Amino acid sequence: HEIQSFERQAFWTPKVQIELPGLGRCQFEWSEGRTFDANQAREIERACLQAGQAVVLQVTQEHKTVRRPVGLNTVQLLKAASTGMGMSPVVAMKAAEHLYTSGYVSYPRTESTKYPATFDVAAALREQSYHPNWGRTASYILQHNPSIRPPTQGHDAGDHPPITPMRCAPRGEIAKGKEWKLYDYIARHFIASLMDDVQYTEHALTVSIGQNLMFRYKWHTVEDRGFFFAMPWKQNDLRLNEVQRAPNLAQGSRLRIAGVTNEEDYTRPPDYLKESELIDMMDQHGIGTDASIPTHVQNIVDRRYVQICGPGDDGRAGKPIPTEQQIYNMKRRDPNAGIAS
């Protein structure tokens, strides 16, 4: 309903390019972000062009922390499989259960995210320390904390412990691609849950242009990359702007404006519900359990109440993604059929 009733609006995003000593041309964003008023957008652009220079007001610093993950439960695994691996909940659980029966991971159906106090974390890390992909990270933890104990964070649902790797397995040992992706994620998540939080500082340089128009440039310095060493893709989500040399400017310094942009764009309707979002909402509202959520999702797909599609754009659904059963049926009818992924 939100998508169908959506009415788009034009907006403008004023930005200025300013020469910073040691960094060159940097893009400053208007402190209020964007405006829906075309006249105001033109006035801001005109004022910046007329001023020709900006005055440094202040540099602020804000320390930020990204918490390490807690232990991995079924819902978290299903969300990760859907978002990052393109696996439906049913396919993900089938792969996870095969990894379990093959002795590679612990029991994959659990609501708990807290490790038991008796869990031998050091032994599990030692097993992974021989892995060609993340063994050095596991070894680093053991070297710096040989008597490591299970973290105290997380929720104990009283069922099974969080999902962890049981046996060290290089890529060649796990033949199926989907099972390898899950094993890779489970092992990295486990190692990450035993590492430090990520610590970084966000710096913001605020300048004034003309009659009190404020623009900001932000950059970051990372003090401790923590668990990013085990889950490097998480750093991309933060979109950190790390610079080689931080600008050192006194209050009142004047800087040359090298350019002004005032990009026009339109508001976009909300995207269709992602499979991972549906899983999360089902978990929050108590619809199904860790064991039945995959079946519920698959049932509404099989009965054609919903359709799984690729990424959409501007209120339009993406290209439908065939289910494994549909792919199987298509290949039975025509073994040479090319199935678009």
Steps between C-alpha positions, in 0.01 A plus 500: 500500500784742588657441156172540309396821680845659488528850348848604392647838588795686353784598734842663471828413676740799518870410522820701468849390400770662713878480475646360824877518566656156454174341381414696186142546390247362752122492487311675782132424560241755605429463874125460437553234236240580237217743422166452328483874418638579152537870581698426816726264303575773243565756776749267673683437171512874419626588851782243480611619155497864611692432823786321325644390833405321821595576861598219738266492801604186688626143486306254716580142591263220595622161621297209365484128573375210288418212731628156416228250410347271760480124436324392181143369518276361225317823418829693464635226273187500281514881466869491405440220248216695335678838498856404414484153344177504299358195680138450594435394863413142396815463287716654776363264766544198274866596444554576873351165602727316258800685645382389846454132409841508332657627824607844375270718715297470820122449504356776275155540660532726803363826637795558736773758437689451830773238526477258795749572780644149448565551127870441424564808287877447487464147360259621228743779409796262490310281253446805274858628540611261224254637245665659192243786487457614861752290695733796565214697658406208727867454596532872581210476750657195669845662520361811670249316720603133548242438775214666313155451652158513330360855465220587743285692247202347324176325588467147636167361375556174687515289183820431304824704507574753222613362163878451484751320274594154629768390255757692297420457131678671208301598190586179311355278774146641474395427143167686481527875452201587719625288787845661474347851513309410817801333661717802415247734659448284812876473562566871445203601718625274780853646487360856479288443812821441698685809374499861618241761410591738217605844626520805276469878511287711266644847436282779359639826360227766493536813286280806457423654160328835447215572742539203736473216248666201669678221309683195642773262392539173693791258525586210729794358691482135612659419836412128508365298205401224743272236351525652149805276452263201507208667317663754264176568306357668811746788456353578156156544662639785717627698197793643691693786340857432616749766388880475491548843655239667720440871429644727770319834481464783748162654577441799272718364217372588154475234231439536127176361357598306187148406388131485587252225409126491560382161383127454441346164581166349593378314806453130434231267631598240761648182359312171509545295818826306499497132594743572786265776628206257491701245701589771755137616531376142542754449779404829672126423487535136604377361166650154473816372668858465391400157367178602318578848359668359183196277432253787551692722256526218245127423530390853410737491201382156383134604534579815299385744765837674449779501246875516558658764277842653446581859599226744397524868419276802544194305619531228237561139594818335372528202271334186649748244636399138429492262795716187501190295417417725204860475374481120532171490306639727226809283461286187479301653213815630328839379629677769293291788635712785633365608837565867576640545849 
